[in-house]
Amino acid sequence: MEISTDSSANAGIDIRVTGMEAVDGEAEGIGEVAGPAVRFTVTVTNNSGSPIDLANAVMTVETGADKVPCTQLSGPQAEPLPSAAEPSQTVTGSYVFLIPVETRDLVTVYLSYSVDAPVAAFEGEVPTP
């Protein structure tokens, strides 16, 4: 999986998928269904010289050639990015998504933190149990 982005529109902001782990997804939230999942660890490094607001950061995941949306789960060990990253600071968040084992050969991960910044996109294979 391509693991980083640092576009000119995102000058000084480096977003990376620094970890992926196959987990048993936990259904803790309303409408969630437990099942085979992947926990993604995302790291954002702010080298821009100004604080960046991450309060509205959203991660979405799609699977397969048809880009079927995956359901985000509450756990295990999901912890979103903090609300901000100061200059020279690196912050980390973990997100868990229900992803069928048979479609893990092509997964697309999107991270958006601001309407003014391009969406970081990563594509590739993710771990299976």
All heavy atoms as an XYZ file, in Angstrom:
923
protein
N       0.851     -1.177      0.000
C       0.000      0.000      0.000
C       0.889      1.230      0.000
O       1.836      1.312      0.763
C      -0.910     -0.009      1.232
C      -1.738      1.253      1.386
S      -2.920      1.210      2.758
C      -4.305      0.460      1.934
N       0.602      2.176     -0.878
C       1.301      3.460     -0.849
C       1.011      4.086      0.495
O      -0.137      4.146      0.927
C       0.813      4.366     -1.983
C       1.381      5.749     -1.966
C       2.892      5.794     -2.099
O       3.467      4.940     -2.800
O       3.486      6.673     -1.484
N       2.045      4.560      1.186
C       1.821      4.940      2.573
C       2.025      6.404      2.909
O       1.905      6.782      4.052
C       2.676      4.092      3.533
C       4.158      4.299      3.270
C       2.273      2.641      3.482
C       5.047      3.767      4.358
N       2.318      7.252      1.951
C       2.486      8.644      2.358
C       2.086      9.597      1.253
O       2.032      9.250      0.094
C       3.923      8.922      2.776
O       4.773      8.856      1.653
N       1.816     10.831      1.660
C       1.506     11.888      0.719
C       2.045     13.191      1.273
O       2.069     13.408      2.465
C      -0.016     11.995      0.461
O      -0.227     13.001     -0.524
C      -0.788     12.395      1.699
N       2.520     14.048      0.405
C       2.972     15.376      0.799
C       2.890     16.247     -0.449
O       3.889     16.598     -1.046
C       4.399     15.335      1.347
C       4.796     16.652      2.005
O       3.967     17.578      2.041
O       5.940     16.754      2.472
N       1.673     16.574     -0.868
C       1.471     17.326     -2.100
C       1.808     18.797     -1.889
O       1.873     19.288     -0.772
C       0.023     17.184     -2.563
O      -0.837     17.857     -1.665
N       1.995     19.527     -2.985
C       2.316     20.947     -2.875
C       1.178     21.722     -2.226
O       1.401     22.708     -1.534
C       2.639     21.522     -4.254
O       1.539     21.347     -5.123
N      -0.066     21.273     -2.425
C      -1.209     21.933     -1.783
C      -1.227     21.673     -0.283
O      -1.852     22.393      0.476
C      -2.512     21.462     -2.415
N      -0.539     20.627      0.140
C      -0.437     20.267      1.554
C       0.976     20.543      2.053
O       1.485     19.827      2.897
C      -0.725     18.774      1.728
C      -2.095     18.509      2.272
O      -2.784     19.411      2.693
N      -2.493     17.255      2.253
N       1.615     21.580      1.538
C       3.023     21.846      1.814
C       3.340     21.745      3.300
O       2.737     22.420      4.122
C       3.414     23.205      1.275
N       4.265     20.855      3.606
C       4.712     20.705      4.974
C       3.880     19.766      5.820
O       4.216     19.515      6.967
N       2.807     19.230      5.287
C       1.963     18.286      6.024
C       2.206     16.907      5.426
O       1.954     16.677      4.253
C       0.462     18.642      5.920
C       0.194     20.098      6.263
C      -0.365     17.683      6.782
C       0.607     20.512      7.649
N       2.720     15.998      6.232
C       3.004     14.648      5.772
C       2.029     13.693      6.447
O       1.964     13.642      7.680
C       4.446     14.268      6.119
C       4.838     12.925      5.543
O       4.508     12.658      4.375
O       5.489     12.144      6.261
N       1.267     12.980      5.642
C       0.263     12.035      6.145
C       0.695     10.643      5.712
O       0.954     10.403      4.533
C      -1.134     12.366      5.589
C      -1.536     13.782      5.990
C      -2.159     11.347      6.086
C      -2.788     14.291      5.298
N       0.762      9.730      6.683
C       1.204      8.367      6.389
C       0.296      7.343      7.063
O      -0.157      7.568      8.180
C       2.619      8.137      6.901
C       3.665      8.985      6.243
C       5.049      8.723      6.829
N       6.031      9.588      6.210
C       6.786      9.238      5.177
N       6.673      8.039      4.663
N       7.646     10.083      4.663
N       0.092      6.230      6.361
C      -0.488      5.051      6.998
C       0.726      4.287      7.513
O       1.505      3.741      6.733
C      -1.313      4.201      6.011
C      -1.785      2.925      6.685
C      -2.503      4.992      5.478
N       0.929      4.323      8.834
C       2.139      3.756      9.416
C       1.934      2.350      9.980
O       2.887      1.730     10.435
C       2.699      4.679     10.518
O       1.662      4.948     11.461
C       3.208      5.977      9.921
N       0.700      1.872      9.959
C       0.444      0.523     10.429
C      -0.904      0.010      9.986
O      -1.850      0.787      9.801
N      -0.965     -1.294      9.779
C      -2.213     -1.972      9.447
C      -2.184     -3.316     10.136
O      -1.164     -4.003     10.101
C      -2.355     -2.183      7.940
C      -2.420     -0.919      7.125
S      -2.542     -1.263      5.357
C      -0.854     -1.758      5.001
N      -3.296     -3.678     10.762
C      -3.358     -4.957     11.471
C      -4.737     -5.570     11.311
O      -5.749     -4.892     11.520
C      -3.056     -4.714     12.951
C      -3.081     -5.960     13.789
C      -2.820     -5.670     15.262
O      -2.663     -4.507     15.653
O      -2.807     -6.652     16.031
N      -4.784     -6.853     10.947
C      -6.049     -7.574     10.907
C      -6.507     -7.794     12.345
O      -5.723     -8.245     13.183
C      -5.874     -8.908     10.185
N      -7.749     -7.438     12.644
C      -8.298     -7.573     13.992
C      -9.721     -8.106     13.918
O     -10.352     -8.094     12.863
C      -8.297     -6.215     14.756
C      -6.875     -5.706     14.958
C      -9.150     -5.175     14.040
N     -10.234     -8.555     15.055
C     -11.643     -8.899     15.170
C     -12.363     -7.613     15.560
O     -12.223     -7.142     16.691
C     -11.865     -9.978     16.238
C     -11.291    -11.320     15.824
O     -11.342    -11.637     14.614
O     -10.777    -12.048     16.694
N     -13.096     -7.040     14.613
C     -13.783     -5.778     14.860
C     -14.843     -5.919     15.937
O     -15.568     -6.908     15.985
N     -14.920     -4.920     16.813
C     -15.877     -4.919     17.912
C     -17.028     -3.964     17.616
O     -16.809     -2.836     17.194
C     -15.177     -4.495     19.206
C     -14.068     -5.442     19.613
C     -13.231     -4.934     20.777
O     -13.445     -3.785     21.233
O     -12.353     -5.688     21.220
N     -18.234     -4.436     17.865
C     -19.438     -3.638     17.656
C     -19.820     -2.980     18.972
O     -20.463     -3.585     19.813
C     -20.573     -4.519     17.140
N     -19.384     -1.740     19.172
C     -19.683     -1.018     20.400
C     -20.678      0.115     20.166
O     -21.378      0.523     21.076
C     -18.394     -0.455     20.998
C     -17.404     -1.540     21.383
C     -16.066     -0.980     21.837
O     -15.940      0.251     21.983
O     -15.151     -1.792     22.045
N     -20.715      0.643     18.965
C     -21.582      1.778     18.656
C     -22.915      1.346     18.080
O     -23.107      0.194     17.671
N     -23.834      2.273     18.021
C     -25.175      2.017     17.474
C     -25.062      1.619     16.010
O     -24.403      2.301     15.219
C     -26.059      3.265     17.624
C     -26.260      3.563     19.109
C     -27.390      3.082     16.912
C     -26.949      4.876     19.382
N     -25.674      0.505     15.650
C     -25.709      0.033     14.273
C     -24.457     -0.697     13.807
O     -24.404     -1.150     12.670
N     -23.457     -0.816     14.654
C     -22.242     -1.519     14.262
C     -22.455     -3.031     14.319
O     -23.240     -3.519     15.122
C     -21.075     -1.135     15.179
C     -20.609      0.290     14.988
C     -19.399      0.626     15.838
O     -18.834     -0.271     16.502
O     -19.008      1.802     15.840
N     -21.720     -3.734     13.455
C     -21.762     -5.188     13.413
C     -20.325     -5.685     13.509
O     -19.470     -5.271     12.727
C     -22.413     -5.689     12.104
C     -22.375     -7.200     12.026
C     -23.833     -5.161     11.971
N     -20.061     -6.562     14.468
C     -18.713     -7.103     14.646
C     -18.339     -7.999     13.478
O     -19.204     -8.582     12.820
C     -18.641     -7.886     15.956
N     -17.046     -8.106     13.230
C     -16.580     -8.986     12.173
C     -15.133     -8.736     11.838
O     -14.446     -7.967     12.515
N     -14.654     -9.387     10.763
C     -13.250     -9.234     10.379
C     -12.966     -7.794      9.968
O     -13.674     -7.220      9.143
C     -13.080    -10.195      9.209
C     -14.453    -10.465      8.706
C     -15.389    -10.244      9.852
N     -11.922     -7.226     10.561
C     -11.643     -5.809     10.355
C     -10.149     -5.572     10.225
O      -9.333     -6.459     10.446
C     -12.214     -5.006     11.524
N      -9.819     -4.342      9.874
C      -8.432     -3.896      9.817
C      -8.324     -2.604     10.619
O      -9.153     -1.710     10.478
C      -7.958     -3.665      8.366
C      -6.550     -3.075      8.333
C      -8.011     -4.958      7.564
N      -7.289     -2.555     11.484
C      -7.007     -1.318     12.228
C      -5.868     -0.615     11.503
O      -4.797     -1.182     11.296
C      -6.614     -1.612     13.671
C      -6.337     -0.330     14.469
C      -6.069     -0.557     15.948
N      -5.185     -1.671     16.202
C      -5.523     -2.759     16.914
N      -6.727     -2.883     17.439
N      -4.654     -3.728     17.102
N      -6.125      0.635     11.108
C      -5.140      1.463     10.427
C      -4.573      2.468     11.425
O      -5.331      3.117     12.144
C      -5.788      2.241      9.276
C      -6.330      1.374      8.180
C      -7.649      0.949      8.212
C      -5.532      0.999      7.112
C      -8.163      0.154      7.202
C      -6.035      0.202      6.098
C      -7.361     -0.219      6.136
N      -3.271      2.608     11.436
C      -2.634      3.654     12.220
C      -2.188      4.729     11.239
O      -1.499      4.432     10.250
C      -1.421      3.109     12.996
O      -1.870      2.056     13.838
C      -0.776      4.201     13.835
N      -2.619      5.969     11.506
C      -2.311      7.100     10.642
C      -1.470      8.100     11.422
O      -1.791      8.422     12.568
C      -3.609      7.782     10.155
C      -3.294      8.986      9.293
C      -4.474      6.802      9.402
N      -0.404      8.580     10.793
C       0.474      9.561     11.415
C       0.484     10.826     10.566
O       0.640     10.753      9.350
C       1.901      8.997     11.541
O       1.837      7.781     12.296
C       2.824      9.972     12.230
N       0.312     11.968     11.237
C       0.364     13.263     10.572
C       1.518     14.050     11.187
O       1.569     14.232     12.403
C      -0.957     14.040     10.739
C      -0.861     15.419     10.101
C      -2.128     13.258     10.148
N       2.437     14.501     10.337
C       3.552     15.332     10.790
C       3.361     16.729     10.221
O       3.189     16.894      9.009
C       4.902     14.746     10.333
O       5.022     13.427     10.863
C       6.052     15.606     10.820
N       3.397     17.707     11.107
C       3.193     19.094     10.711
C       4.537     19.809     10.626
O       5.096     20.224     11.625
C       2.277     19.807     11.714
C       2.031     21.249     11.330
O       2.458     21.703     10.267
N       1.352     21.972     12.191
N       5.036     19.949      9.419
C       6.263     20.698      9.171
C       5.953     22.020      8.475
O       6.815     22.604      7.832
C       7.231     19.869      8.322
C       7.734     18.666      9.067
O       8.117     18.766     10.224
N       7.716     17.508      8.414
N       4.706     22.494      8.587
C       4.278     23.685      7.855
C       4.668     24.994      8.525
O       4.623     26.035      7.903
C       2.758     23.666      7.678
O       2.112     23.893      8.927
N       4.998     24.968      9.810
C       5.312     26.204     10.508
C       4.111     26.849     11.168
O       4.248     27.816     11.906
N       2.900     26.323     10.911
C       1.673     26.828     11.523
C       0.882     25.661     12.089
O       0.947     24.554     11.555
C       0.798     27.534     10.488
O       1.478     28.618      9.910
N       0.109     25.890     13.152
C      -0.736     24.811     13.674
C      -1.742     24.364     12.609
O      -2.179     25.174     11.782
C      -1.469     25.453     14.856
C      -0.713     26.694     15.171
C      -0.040     27.126     13.906
N      -2.097     23.082     12.615
C      -3.157     22.598     11.724
C      -4.288     22.025     12.559
O      -4.061     21.372     13.569
C      -2.665     21.571     10.682
C      -2.008     20.358     11.341
C      -1.746     22.212      9.678
C      -1.733     19.223     10.380
N      -5.486     22.313     12.125
C      -6.698     21.858     12.801
C      -7.049     20.475     12.268
O      -7.259     20.298     11.066
C      -7.833     22.849     12.521
C      -9.124     22.511     13.222
O      -9.177     21.488     13.953
O     -10.096     23.262     13.044
N      -7.110     19.511     13.163
C      -7.469     18.139     12.792
C      -8.808     17.719     13.400
O      -9.183     16.556     13.333
C      -6.373     17.168     13.246
C      -4.993     17.372     12.623
C      -3.965     16.483     13.311
C      -5.036     17.108     11.129
N      -9.524     18.679     13.995
C     -10.776     18.363     14.691
C     -11.814     17.735     13.770
O     -12.659     16.961     14.222
C     -11.343     19.615     15.347
N     -11.757     18.050     12.497
C     -12.739     17.515     11.548
C     -12.160     16.428     10.650
O     -12.728     16.116      9.602
C     -13.317     18.647     10.702
C     -14.094     19.625     11.536
O     -14.887     19.243     12.386
N     -13.848     20.912     11.330
N     -11.031     15.840     11.047
C     -10.410     14.785     10.237
C     -11.354     13.593     10.118
O     -11.966     13.164     11.094
C      -9.091     14.353     10.858
N     -11.468     13.095      8.899
C     -12.352     11.960      8.613
C     -11.587     10.947      7.775
O     -10.961     11.303      6.784
C     -13.609     12.418      7.839
C     -14.460     11.230      7.430
C     -14.410     13.411      8.642
N     -11.668      9.698      8.188
C     -11.090      8.617      7.395
C     -12.229      7.785      6.829
O     -13.195      7.496      7.534
C     -10.179      7.733      8.241
C      -9.568      6.589      7.449
S      -8.591      5.503      8.486
C      -6.993      5.856      7.834
N     -12.109      7.433      5.554
C     -13.055      6.521      4.921
C     -12.251      5.448      4.192
O     -11.103      5.668      3.809
C     -14.001      7.240      3.938
O     -13.232      7.925      2.953
C     -14.906      8.219      4.666
N     -12.878      4.301      4.009
C     -12.207      3.172      3.362
C     -13.183      2.539      2.374
O     -14.372      2.396      2.664
C     -11.748      2.127      4.410
C     -11.158      0.894      3.745
C     -10.741      2.741      5.375
N     -12.644      2.167      1.210
C     -13.413      1.455      0.191
C     -12.646      0.202     -0.182
O     -11.421      0.165     -0.087
C     -13.593      2.329     -1.050
C     -14.356      3.600     -0.788
C     -14.382      4.536     -1.982
O     -13.509      4.433     -2.867
O     -15.270      5.390     -2.016
N     -13.383     -0.808     -0.655
C     -12.737     -2.065     -1.009
C     -13.194     -2.564     -2.367
O     -14.324     -2.325     -2.782
C     -12.980     -3.135      0.087
O     -12.201     -4.291     -0.204
C     -14.428     -3.510      0.201
N     -12.290     -3.244     -3.050
C     -12.592     -3.857     -4.332
C     -12.593     -2.874     -5.484
O     -12.517     -1.656     -5.304
N     -12.673     -3.424     -6.684
C     -12.693     -2.599     -7.892
C     -13.922     -1.707     -7.953
O     -13.897     -0.645     -8.567
C     -12.634     -3.503     -9.124
N     -15.016     -2.147     -7.304
C     -16.251     -1.359     -7.296
C     -16.264     -0.287     -6.214
O     -17.246      0.431     -6.059
C     -17.467     -2.274     -7.116
C     -17.678     -3.190     -8.305
O     -17.251     -2.823     -9.427
O     -18.253     -4.268     -8.118
N     -15.190     -0.192     -5.423
C     -15.056      0.830     -4.370
C     -16.228      0.795     -3.389
O     -16.865      1.799     -3.098
C     -14.909      2.222     -4.967
C     -13.782      2.364     -5.957
C     -12.482      2.553     -5.245
C     -11.382      2.893     -6.254
N     -10.078      2.727     -5.713
N     -16.522     -0.395     -2.850
C     -17.608     -0.569     -1.886
C     -17.180      0.054     -0.550
O     -16.118     -0.283     -0.021
C     -17.939     -2.061     -1.701
C     -18.993     -2.262     -0.630
C     -18.376     -2.674     -3.028
N     -17.988      0.970      0.009
C     -17.633      1.599      1.284
C     -17.575      0.581      2.420
O     -18.394     -0.330      2.496
C     -18.766      2.598      1.531
C     -19.422      2.790      0.208
C     -19.226      1.509     -0.551
N     -16.601      0.751      3.308
C     -16.448     -0.106      4.480
C     -16.985      0.630      5.703
O     -16.915      1.853      5.782
C     -14.980     -0.456      4.688
S     -14.267     -1.379      3.310
N     -17.491     -0.140      6.655
C     -18.085      0.426      7.869
C     -17.013      0.640      8.928
O     -16.244     -0.270      9.235
C     -19.165     -0.524      8.422
O     -20.147     -0.741      7.410
C     -19.811      0.040      9.663
N     -17.002      1.848      9.489
C     -16.070      2.141     10.570
C     -16.626      1.560     11.870
O     -17.826      1.607     12.126
C     -15.874      3.644     10.718
C     -14.781      3.992     11.701
C     -14.420      5.473     11.685
O     -14.911      6.243     10.871
N     -13.541      5.865     12.587
N     -15.733      0.982     12.678
C     -16.120      0.381     13.948
C     -15.475      1.120     15.118
O     -14.490      1.837     14.955
C     -15.702     -1.094     13.991
C     -16.331     -2.000     12.934
C     -15.737     -3.403     13.020
C     -17.830     -2.046     13.084
N     -16.007      0.894     16.303
C     -15.515      1.549     17.518
C     -14.263      0.892     18.087
O     -13.561      1.495     18.898
C     -16.599      1.534     18.597
O     -17.727      2.231     18.165
N     -13.981     -0.332     17.697
C     -12.821     -0.981     18.279
C     -12.499     -2.274     17.587
O     -13.175     -2.667     16.646
N     -11.402     -2.870     18.004
C     -10.661     -2.589     19.228
C      -9.605     -1.501     19.028
O      -9.060     -1.354     17.949
C      -9.981     -3.924     19.542
C      -9.742     -4.528     18.194
C     -10.912     -4.088     17.339
N      -9.342     -0.779     20.082
C      -8.280      0.215     20.175
C      -8.334      1.282     19.091
O      -7.305      1.685     18.551
C      -6.919     -0.465     20.189
C      -6.733     -1.416     21.344
C      -5.480     -2.254     21.236
O      -4.895     -2.384     20.175
N      -5.079     -2.849     22.347
N      -9.538      1.752     18.768
C      -9.670      2.869     17.840
C      -9.542      4.171     18.622
O     -10.137      4.324     19.684
C     -11.027      2.807     17.137
N      -8.728      5.073     18.102
C      -8.547      6.373     18.730
C      -8.252      7.390     17.632
O      -7.209      7.329     16.981
C      -7.392      6.338     19.732
C      -7.252      7.618     20.506
C      -6.203      7.501     21.594
O      -6.036      6.411     22.164
O      -5.552      8.515     21.853
N      -9.181      8.327     17.402
C      -8.989      9.277     16.302
C      -7.788     10.196     16.529
O      -7.254     10.293     17.639
C     -10.292     10.073     16.285
C     -10.848      9.927     17.649
C     -10.393      8.594     18.160
N      -7.390     10.860     15.467
C      -6.332     11.862     15.576
C      -6.731     12.918     16.603
O      -7.920     13.197     16.777
C      -6.117     12.545     14.227
C      -5.449     11.716     13.139
C      -5.652     12.363     11.775
C      -3.965     11.544     13.435
N      -5.764     13.544     17.274
C      -6.109     14.637     18.182
C      -6.648     15.826     17.391
O      -6.562     15.853     16.166
C      -4.784     14.971     18.860
C      -3.733     14.435     17.960
C      -4.346     13.280     17.226
N      -7.178     16.805     18.067
C      -7.850     17.926     17.404
C      -6.906     18.898     16.713
O      -7.349     19.724     15.920
C      -8.737     18.676     18.395
O      -7.951     19.193     19.442
N      -5.607     18.826     16.981
C      -4.661     19.747     16.344
C      -3.266     19.160     16.346
O      -2.956     18.256     17.127
C      -4.660     21.089     17.076
N      -2.427     19.697     15.459
C      -1.000     19.375     15.446
C      -0.246     20.688     15.356
O      -0.444     21.479     14.428
C      -0.649     18.472     14.272
N       0.594     20.936     16.322
C       1.404     22.151     16.358
C       2.572     22.019     15.379
O       2.903     20.913     14.941
C       1.924     22.388     17.777
C       0.811     22.635     18.800
C      -0.026     23.850     18.483
O       0.529     24.877     18.037
O      -1.261     23.768     18.678
N       3.226     23.132     15.023
C       4.397     23.041     14.148
C       5.438     22.074     14.717
O       5.662     22.035     15.929
C       4.934     24.480     14.127
C       3.727     25.323     14.407
C       2.897     24.514     15.374
N       6.021     21.267     13.853
C       7.035     20.260     14.181
C       6.493     19.105     15.014
O       7.270     18.290     15.504
C       8.223     20.897     14.924
O       8.804     21.897     14.122
N       5.194     19.004     15.158
C       4.599     17.927     15.950
C       4.125     16.792     15.047
O       3.614     17.021     13.949
C       3.418     18.455     16.766
C       2.808     17.419     17.689
C       1.638     17.969     18.504
O       0.999     18.944     18.125
N       1.355     17.335     19.620
N       4.290     15.564     15.535
C       3.758     14.379     14.870
C       2.683     13.791     15.762
O       2.908     13.602     16.961
C       4.875     13.344     14.628
O       5.847     13.919     13.745
C       4.320     12.077     13.997
N       1.507     13.538     15.195
C       0.388     12.975     15.950
C      -0.084     11.700     15.258
O       0.128     11.508     14.062
C      -0.772     13.987     16.096
C      -0.332     15.196     16.898
C      -1.307     14.411     14.736
N      -0.748     10.835     16.037
C      -1.166      9.538     15.531
C      -2.611      9.252     15.920
O      -3.055      9.638     16.995
C      -0.254      8.435     16.114
O       1.090      8.727     15.747
C      -0.615      7.070     15.578
N      -3.321      8.556     15.027
C      -4.664      8.084     15.303
C      -4.823      6.673     14.775
O      -4.089      6.245     13.881
N      -5.787      5.940     15.341
C      -6.073      4.577     14.894
C      -7.549      4.461     14.548
O      -8.401      4.920     15.310
C      -5.732      3.569     15.993
O      -4.355      3.576     16.245
N      -7.833      3.838     13.420
C      -9.190      3.694     12.915
C      -9.414      2.237     12.529
O      -8.540      1.611     11.932
C      -9.405      4.589     11.695
C      -9.201      6.060     12.005
C      -7.934      6.637     11.988
C     -10.276      6.866     12.332
C      -7.751      7.975     12.281
C     -10.103      8.209     12.627
C      -8.827      8.752     12.600
O      -8.650     10.087     12.893
N     -10.596      1.717     12.841
C     -10.919      0.317     12.563
C     -12.078      0.265     11.565
O     -13.093      0.941     11.758
C     -11.294     -0.434     13.855
C     -11.682     -1.876     13.557
C     -10.133     -0.388     14.854
N     -11.903     -0.536     10.527
C     -12.935     -0.688      9.503
C     -13.221     -2.160      9.240
O     -12.292     -2.972      9.135
C     -12.512     -0.015      8.191
C     -12.599      1.472      8.244
C     -11.555      2.226      8.745
C     -13.740      2.136      7.819
C     -11.639      3.603      8.822
C     -13.834      3.509      7.891
C     -12.784      4.251      8.391
N     -14.507     -2.478      9.120
C     -14.979     -3.808      8.763
C     -14.667     -4.020      7.280
O     -15.188     -3.294      6.428
C     -16.488     -3.880      9.019
C     -17.181     -5.220      8.952
C     -16.675     -6.138     10.055
C     -18.682     -5.026      9.095
N     -13.775     -4.976      6.975
C     -13.380     -5.237      5.590
C     -13.417     -6.740      5.362
O     -12.678     -7.483      6.010
C     -11.962     -4.706      5.283
C     -11.863     -3.206      5.600
C     -11.601     -4.972      3.826
C     -10.467     -2.634      5.441
N     -14.272     -7.203      4.447
C     -14.325     -8.637      4.173
C     -12.955     -9.170      3.759
O     -12.235     -8.528      2.987
C     -15.324     -8.751      3.014
C     -16.132     -7.491      3.077
C     -15.205     -6.440      3.617
N     -12.577    -10.323      4.278
C     -11.265    -10.908      4.005
C     -11.059    -11.101      2.509
O      -9.967    -10.844      1.985
C     -11.109    -12.238      4.777
C      -9.817    -12.940      4.391
C     -11.158    -11.995      6.276
N     -12.111    -11.498      1.796
C     -11.966    -11.809      0.368
C     -11.768    -10.568     -0.507
O     -11.456    -10.695     -1.694
C     -13.159    -12.631     -0.129
C     -14.497    -11.937     -0.050
C     -15.203    -12.064      1.299
O     -14.614    -12.595      2.264
O     -16.348    -11.619      1.388
N     -11.907     -9.364      0.041
C     -11.719     -8.151     -0.772
C     -10.536     -7.310     -0.297
O     -10.411     -6.140     -0.660
C     -12.992     -7.276     -0.764
O     -13.241     -6.815      0.570
C     -14.185     -8.030     -1.304
N      -9.649     -7.883      0.474
C      -8.530     -7.115      1.037
C      -7.350     -6.945      0.088
O      -6.364     -6.310      0.424
C      -8.060     -7.756      2.344
C      -9.109     -7.614      3.419
C      -8.608     -8.049      4.739
N      -9.693     -8.006      5.723
C      -9.530     -8.264      6.995
N      -8.333     -8.589      7.465
N     -10.544     -8.210      7.816
N      -7.461     -7.485     -1.133
C      -6.370     -7.325     -2.084
C      -6.373     -5.953     -2.751
O      -5.373     -5.540     -3.327
C      -6.392     -8.431     -3.133
C      -7.689     -8.465     -3.917
O      -8.729     -8.034     -3.387
O      -7.658     -8.936     -5.066
N      -7.488     -5.226     -2.653
C      -7.554     -3.882     -3.213
C      -8.403     -3.007     -2.282
O      -9.631     -3.088     -2.285
C      -8.158     -3.886     -4.621
C      -8.257     -2.516     -5.286
C      -6.889     -1.851     -5.396
C      -8.905     -2.641     -6.656
N      -7.732     -2.202     -1.492
C      -8.393     -1.338     -0.517
C      -7.892      0.091     -0.725
O      -6.696      0.307     -0.949
C      -8.103     -1.807      0.922
C      -8.658     -0.838      1.952
C      -8.674     -3.208      1.141
N      -8.809      1.047     -0.675
C      -8.447      2.460     -0.793
C      -8.814      3.161      0.502
O      -9.930      3.023      0.993
C      -9.167      3.132     -1.975
O      -8.930      2.353     -3.164
C      -8.663      4.542     -2.197
N      -7.852      3.889      1.053
C      -8.027      4.628      2.304
C      -7.944      6.115      1.976
O      -7.029      6.544      1.270
C      -6.924      4.256      3.319
C      -7.038      5.092      4.577
C      -6.970      2.774      3.632
N      -8.898      6.900      2.491
C      -8.906      8.344      2.293
C      -8.860      9.026      3.654
O      -9.559      8.614      4.579
C     -10.183      8.795      1.588
C     -10.421      8.150      0.244
C     -11.251      7.042      0.126
C      -9.829      8.652     -0.907
C     -11.484      6.445     -1.107
C     -10.054      8.058     -2.143
C     -10.887      6.963     -2.231
O     -11.112      6.377     -3.454
N      -8.059     10.074      3.764
C      -8.043     10.884      4.975
C      -8.194     12.343      4.570
O      -7.393     12.872      3.793
C      -6.763     10.707      5.784
C      -6.757     11.524      7.076
C      -7.699     10.906      8.106
C      -5.372     11.654      7.653
N      -9.229     12.964      5.105
C      -9.479     14.383      4.869
C      -9.467     15.091      6.212
O     -10.128     14.652      7.150
C     -10.844     14.563      4.194
O     -11.151     15.944      4.077
N      -8.700     16.166      6.318
C      -8.670     16.904      7.580
C      -9.169     18.332      7.448
O      -9.414     18.997      8.444
C      -7.268     16.874      8.212
C      -6.221     17.683      7.471
C      -5.993     19.008      7.814
C      -5.477     17.124      6.452
C      -5.039     19.766      7.138
C      -4.523     17.861      5.790
C      -4.306     19.177      6.132
O      -3.366     19.913      5.467
N      -9.333     18.820      6.213
C      -9.783     20.192      6.009
C     -10.396     20.333      4.619
O      -9.911     19.718      3.666
C      -8.593     21.148      6.138
O      -8.934     22.449      5.705
N     -11.407     21.182      4.501
C     -11.993     21.439      3.181
C     -11.017     22.190      2.287
O     -11.167     22.211      1.071
C     -13.332     22.205      3.281
C     -14.373     21.383      4.006
C     -13.148     23.554      3.950
N     -10.002     22.807      2.879
C      -9.020     23.577      2.129
C      -7.818     22.756      1.691
O      -6.935     23.267      0.996
C      -8.524     24.754      2.974
C      -9.643     25.719      3.316
O     -10.550     25.909      2.486
O      -9.610     26.277      4.432
N      -7.732     21.508      2.112
C      -6.584     20.663      1.789
C      -7.033     19.468      0.952
O      -8.153     18.979      1.108
C      -5.928     20.166      3.080
N      -6.172     19.002      0.065
C      -6.538     17.821     -0.718
C      -6.677     16.589      0.165
O      -6.064     16.503      1.231
C      -5.368     17.655     -1.695
C      -4.259     18.447     -1.126
C      -4.844     19.501     -0.247
N      -7.479     15.660     -0.288
C      -7.670     14.402      0.431
C      -6.458     13.510      0.179
O      -6.015     13.357     -0.956
C      -8.959     13.699     -0.055
C      -9.106     12.328      0.580
C     -10.176     14.562      0.231
N      -5.907     12.947      1.249
C      -4.811     11.992      1.114
C      -5.426     10.640      0.788
O      -6.365     10.202      1.459
C      -4.018     11.915      2.417
N      -4.922      9.981     -0.252
C      -5.455      8.689     -0.677
C      -4.336      7.668     -0.748
O      -3.232      7.971     -1.213
C      -6.137      8.824     -2.036
N      -4.628      6.467     -0.266
C      -3.677      5.370     -0.242
C      -4.394      4.141     -0.784
O      -5.541      3.910     -0.455
C      -3.216      5.098      1.195
C      -2.796      6.345      1.920
C      -3.699      7.037      2.695
C      -1.505      6.807      1.829
C      -3.325      8.194      3.360
C      -1.123      7.962      2.489
C      -2.027      8.651      3.263
N      -3.704      3.341     -1.610
C      -4.345      2.176     -2.190
C      -3.400      0.990     -2.191
O      -2.202      1.152     -2.433
C      -4.782      2.486     -3.622
C      -5.607      1.396     -4.250
C      -6.186      1.825     -5.584
O      -5.476      1.712     -6.595
O      -7.346      2.292     -5.588
N      -3.967     -0.183     -1.904
C      -3.164     -1.388     -1.949
C      -3.804     -2.520     -1.185
O      -4.996     -2.496     -0.893
N      -2.994     -3.507     -0.877
C      -3.438     -4.704     -0.168
C      -3.307     -4.483      1.328
O      -2.382     -3.803      1.786
C      -2.562     -5.874     -0.607
C      -3.048     -7.211     -0.141
C      -2.232     -8.348     -0.767
O      -1.748     -8.190     -1.890
O      -2.089     -9.379     -0.092
N      -4.239     -5.050      2.092
C      -4.187     -4.947      3.563
C      -4.107     -6.342      4.167
O      -4.420     -7.334      3.512
C      -5.393     -4.162      4.123
C      -5.399     -2.732      3.608
C      -6.708     -4.845      3.822
N      -3.681     -6.434      5.439
C      -3.476     -7.745      6.078
C      -4.757     -8.579      6.204
O      -5.847     -8.049      6.375
C      -2.961     -7.390      7.467
C      -2.501     -5.987      7.403
C      -3.311     -5.335      6.329
N      -4.558     -9.888      6.122
C      -5.640    -10.836      6.370
C      -5.303    -11.608      7.642
O      -4.141    -11.676      8.034
C      -5.810    -11.813      5.192
O      -4.567    -12.470      4.964
C      -6.233    -11.093      3.935
N      -6.327    -12.188      8.276
C      -6.061    -12.936      9.515
C      -5.176    -14.147      9.278
O      -5.090    -14.689      8.246
C      -7.437    -13.370      9.994
C      -8.429    -12.785      9.082
C      -7.716    -12.152      7.949
